[in-house]
Amino acid sequence: MRIANLAGRLVVVTAGLAVDVQKASAGLFSSDPQAVYSRWTEFRAWADRADLGGGIPFDPTDLGAPAPQPRQLLAIGLNYREHVAEAGFTTPQGMPPVFTKFATSLTGPVTEVALPRGGHTDWEVELVVVVGRRAYQVSEADAWSHVAGLTVGQDISERIVQMDGPAPQFSLGKSYPGFAPTGPCLVTPDEFDDPDDLELTCAVNGEEMQRGRTRQLIFPVSTLVAKLSTVLPLLPGDVIFTGTPAGVGLGRSPQRWLSAGDELVSSIEGIGELRQRFVS
């Protein structure tokens, strides 16, 4: 199943058409895209038996973030070995590096992003997980049952702010408005032959910058959910950015940053793509 946030309303996407959930369920479910995660099991049972015909065409520019108001937005650093090497760190052991992107940075899949003045703005394509069932101290074997679905994310990062000060400011440097585009839809794990092995790519102005597969994650989805849940309850609708493969601008020689007029396209097989245009 694929769900999306179409102009602020929850829809199921089937055969490329959008079915309004509140109307199709005769009001059983709200139009609020975030609210569905607190009733995820009930929603899945309804959707499996519902008549989801009568969908309408839609413009991708009208899509918002699939989980637009998470109570917790967690992001993972250094989760692909080649990215660890290009960043000049050692491979994490035990618990991966965890930070947040503040929720005001969340947007939909097709956006215009204002570049911070005097900054070094970078790209990081990532698989993003949305939680569908409260997870606290869960096992890796049970972790996927707590996942509502997967979407595409960009962990856009302003490197000067990120590295500023006596201690890095990861969360601030990655939380400017528009720095967390996600979408275009949320895809449930059962839609994939193997949800642990998806190709992800990123290109700037048509030039490929990143290509990897999620099977290369040091801490795969099930491990991340289990490890995070040892410390804090993961709540329905929470968002987890899982880390980026190699190829970011920071790791290039010479280093490369996004400029006004650039177009950033990020994609994950079986989910779709994000498209960001940068302006001064």
C-alpha positions as CSV (number, residue, x, y, z in Angstrom):
1,M,0.0,0.0,0.0
2,R,1.1,3.5,-0.7
3,I,-0.3,6.5,1.2
4,A,0.5,10.2,0.7
5,N,-0.3,13.7,2.0
6,L,-2.1,15.5,-0.8
7,A,-2.6,19.1,0.0
8,G,-2.9,18.3,3.7
9,R,-5.3,15.4,3.2
10,L,-4.5,11.7,3.7
11,V,-4.9,9.7,0.5
12,V,-4.2,6.1,-0.7
13,V,-2.3,6.1,-4.0
14,T,-3.4,3.2,-6.2
15,A,-2.5,2.9,-9.9
16,G,-1.1,6.4,-9.8
17,L,-4.4,7.9,-8.6
18,A,-5.3,9.4,-5.2
19,V,-8.2,8.2,-3.1
20,D,-9.3,10.5,-0.3
21,V,-9.3,8.4,2.9
22,Q,-11.8,10.4,4.9
23,K,-14.3,10.3,2.0
24,A,-13.7,6.6,1.1
25,S,-14.0,5.6,4.8
26,A,-17.2,7.7,5.3
27,G,-15.5,9.6,8.1
28,L,-14.1,6.5,9.9
29,F,-10.6,8.0,9.5
30,S,-9.6,11.6,9.6
31,S,-8.2,13.6,6.7
32,D,-5.1,14.4,8.8
33,P,-2.1,12.5,7.4
34,Q,-0.3,12.4,10.8
35,A,-3.3,11.1,12.7
36,V,-3.4,7.8,10.8
37,Y,-0.3,6.4,12.5
38,S,-1.9,6.3,15.9
39,R,-4.6,3.9,14.3
40,W,-2.2,2.2,12.0
41,T,-3.3,-1.4,12.6
42,E,-7.0,-0.5,12.3
43,F,-6.3,1.6,9.1
44,R,-4.4,-1.3,7.4
45,A,-7.3,-3.7,8.2
46,W,-9.7,-1.2,6.7
47,A,-7.6,-0.5,3.6
48,D,-7.2,-4.2,2.9
49,R,-10.9,-4.7,2.5
50,A,-12.0,-1.2,1.3
51,D,-13.1,-0.3,-2.3
52,L,-10.4,2.1,-3.3
53,G,-11.6,2.8,-6.8
54,G,-12.5,6.3,-8.0
55,G,-9.1,7.8,-7.5
56,I,-8.2,11.1,-9.1
57,P,-5.0,12.3,-10.8
58,F,-2.8,14.6,-8.8
59,D,0.2,16.9,-9.2
60,P,3.4,15.8,-7.3
61,T,3.9,19.5,-6.4
62,D,0.8,19.3,-4.2
63,L,2.2,16.5,-2.0
64,G,3.4,17.1,1.5
65,A,5.5,15.1,3.9
66,P,3.9,11.6,4.5
67,A,4.4,12.2,8.3
68,P,4.3,16.0,8.5
69,Q,4.2,16.4,12.3
70,P,6.1,13.6,14.1
71,R,6.6,13.9,17.8
72,Q,10.1,12.6,17.4
73,L,12.4,13.0,14.3
74,L,15.6,10.9,14.7
75,A,18.5,10.9,12.3
76,I,21.4,8.5,12.1
77,G,25.0,9.4,11.1
78,L,27.8,7.3,9.7
79,N,25.7,4.4,8.7
80,Y,27.5,3.4,5.5
81,R,31.1,2.3,5.6
82,E,32.2,4.3,2.5
83,H,30.6,7.4,3.9
84,V,32.4,6.8,7.3
85,A,35.6,6.7,5.3
86,E,35.0,9.9,3.3
87,A,33.9,11.8,6.4
88,G,37.2,10.8,8.2
89,F,35.6,8.9,11.1
90,T,35.9,5.4,12.4
91,T,33.1,2.8,12.0
92,P,30.6,3.2,14.9
93,Q,30.2,0.3,17.3
94,G,27.3,-0.4,19.6
95,M,25.0,2.6,19.2
96,P,25.1,4.6,16.0
97,P,25.5,8.4,16.2
98,V,22.0,9.9,16.6
99,F,20.8,13.5,16.2
100,T,17.6,15.3,15.3
101,K,16.4,17.4,12.4
102,F,13.9,19.8,13.9
103,A,10.4,19.2,12.6
104,T,10.0,22.7,11.1
105,S,12.5,21.6,8.4
106,L,10.1,18.9,7.1
107,T,8.6,19.4,3.7
108,G,7.1,17.5,0.8
109,P,8.9,16.0,-2.2
110,V,8.9,18.9,-4.7
111,T,10.1,22.1,-3.2
112,E,12.2,25.3,-3.5
113,V,14.8,25.7,-0.8
114,A,16.5,28.9,0.2
115,L,20.2,28.6,0.7
116,P,21.7,30.0,3.9
117,R,23.9,33.0,3.2
118,G,27.6,32.2,3.2
119,G,27.1,28.6,3.8
120,H,28.3,25.2,2.5
121,T,25.1,23.4,1.8
122,D,25.4,19.7,1.1
123,W,23.2,16.7,0.0
124,E,22.5,13.4,1.7
125,V,19.9,11.0,0.2
126,E,18.5,8.7,2.8
127,L,15.9,5.9,3.4
128,V,13.4,7.2,5.9
129,V,11.3,5.0,8.2
130,V,8.0,6.0,9.7
131,V,6.9,4.2,12.9
132,G,3.4,2.6,12.9
133,R,3.3,1.0,16.3
134,R,4.8,2.0,19.6
135,A,8.2,0.4,20.1
136,Y,10.0,0.2,23.4
137,Q,12.7,-2.3,24.1
138,V,11.7,-4.4,21.1
139,S,13.9,-7.1,19.6
140,E,15.4,-7.0,16.1
141,A,13.3,-9.9,15.1
142,D,10.1,-7.9,16.0
143,A,11.3,-4.5,14.8
144,W,9.8,-4.5,11.3
145,S,6.3,-5.1,12.7
146,H,6.5,-1.7,14.3
147,V,7.3,0.0,11.0
148,A,4.4,1.7,9.1
149,G,6.4,2.2,5.9
150,L,9.3,3.7,4.1
151,T,9.8,6.9,2.2
152,V,12.6,8.9,0.6
153,G,14.4,11.7,2.5
154,Q,17.1,14.3,2.0
155,D,19.2,15.2,5.0
156,I,20.2,18.6,3.5
157,S,23.1,19.9,5.6
158,E,24.7,23.3,6.1
159,R,28.3,22.2,7.0
160,I,29.7,25.5,8.4
161,V,26.9,25.6,11.1
162,Q,27.1,21.9,11.5
163,M,30.8,22.0,12.5
164,D,30.7,25.4,14.3
165,G,31.6,25.8,18.0
166,P,33.5,23.7,20.5
167,A,31.1,20.9,19.8
168,P,29.3,20.1,16.5
169,Q,25.9,21.6,15.9
170,F,24.5,18.7,13.8
171,S,20.8,19.3,14.6
172,L,21.0,23.1,13.9
173,G,23.0,22.7,10.7
174,K,20.5,20.2,9.3
175,S,17.3,22.0,10.3
176,Y,17.0,25.1,8.1
177,P,13.5,25.5,6.5
178,G,13.1,22.9,3.7
179,F,16.2,20.9,4.8
180,A,14.2,17.7,5.4
181,P,12.1,16.9,2.3
182,T,10.4,13.5,2.4
183,G,8.1,11.6,0.1
184,P,6.6,11.3,-2.4
185,C,4.6,8.7,-0.5
186,L,4.9,6.2,2.3
187,V,5.2,2.6,1.0
188,T,4.4,-0.3,3.3
189,P,7.1,-3.0,3.8
190,D,5.1,-5.7,2.2
191,E,5.2,-3.9,-1.2
192,F,9.0,-4.7,-1.6
193,D,10.6,-8.0,-2.5
194,D,13.2,-7.2,0.1
195,P,12.7,-3.9,2.1
196,D,16.3,-4.3,3.4
197,D,17.8,-4.0,-0.1
198,L,16.7,-0.9,-2.0
199,E,18.8,1.2,-4.4
200,L,19.1,4.9,-3.6
201,T,20.6,7.6,-5.8
202,C,21.1,11.4,-5.7
203,A,22.0,13.7,-8.6
204,V,22.8,17.4,-8.9
205,N,21.8,19.0,-12.2
206,G,21.6,15.5,-13.8
207,E,25.1,14.5,-12.5
208,E,25.0,11.5,-10.3
209,M,26.5,12.1,-6.9
210,Q,25.4,9.1,-4.8
211,R,24.4,5.6,-5.5
212,G,24.1,2.8,-2.9
213,R,21.9,0.0,-1.6
214,T,20.3,-0.2,1.8
215,R,21.7,-3.6,2.3
216,Q,25.0,-1.7,2.9
217,L,23.7,-0.1,6.1
218,I,25.9,-0.8,9.0
219,F,22.8,-0.7,11.3
220,P,19.9,-1.8,9.2
221,V,16.3,-0.8,9.9
222,S,15.5,-3.6,12.3
223,T,18.7,-2.9,14.3
224,L,18.1,0.8,14.4
225,V,14.5,0.3,15.7
226,A,15.7,-2.2,18.3
227,K,18.7,-0.1,19.5
228,L,16.8,3.2,19.6
229,S,14.0,1.6,21.5
230,T,16.3,0.4,24.2
231,V,16.6,4.1,25.2
232,L,13.3,5.8,24.3
233,P,9.8,4.7,23.2
234,L,9.4,5.2,19.4
235,L,5.9,6.6,18.9
236,P,3.4,6.1,16.0
237,G,4.3,8.6,13.3
238,D,7.9,9.1,14.4
239,V,10.4,9.6,11.6
240,I,13.8,8.0,11.4
241,F,16.4,9.1,8.8
242,T,18.7,6.1,8.5
243,G,21.9,7.6,7.1
244,T,23.5,8.4,3.7
245,P,25.9,6.5,1.4
246,A,29.1,7.9,0.1
247,G,29.3,10.8,-2.4
248,V,28.4,13.9,-0.4
249,G,30.0,17.2,-1.3
250,L,31.9,17.4,2.0
251,G,33.9,14.2,1.1
252,R,34.8,15.3,-2.5
253,S,38.1,16.8,-3.6
254,P,37.6,19.6,-4.2
255,Q,34.6,19.9,-2.0
256,R,31.4,20.8,-3.7
257,W,28.4,22.7,-2.4
258,L,24.9,23.4,-3.7
259,S,24.4,26.8,-5.4
260,A,21.4,28.9,-6.5
261,G,19.8,27.4,-9.5
262,D,20.9,23.8,-8.7
263,E,18.3,21.0,-8.9
264,L,18.7,18.1,-6.5
265,V,17.0,14.8,-7.4
266,S,16.9,12.0,-4.9
267,S,15.3,8.6,-5.5
268,I,14.8,5.2,-3.9
269,E,13.6,2.2,-6.0
270,G,10.0,1.2,-5.4
271,I,9.2,4.5,-3.6
272,G,9.8,7.5,-6.0
273,E,11.8,10.7,-6.1
274,L,12.3,14.0,-4.4
275,R,13.1,17.2,-6.5
276,Q,14.5,20.3,-4.8
277,R,15.4,23.6,-6.6
278,F,17.8,25.9,-4.7
279,V,17.5,29.7,-4.6
280,S,19.5,32.5,-2.9
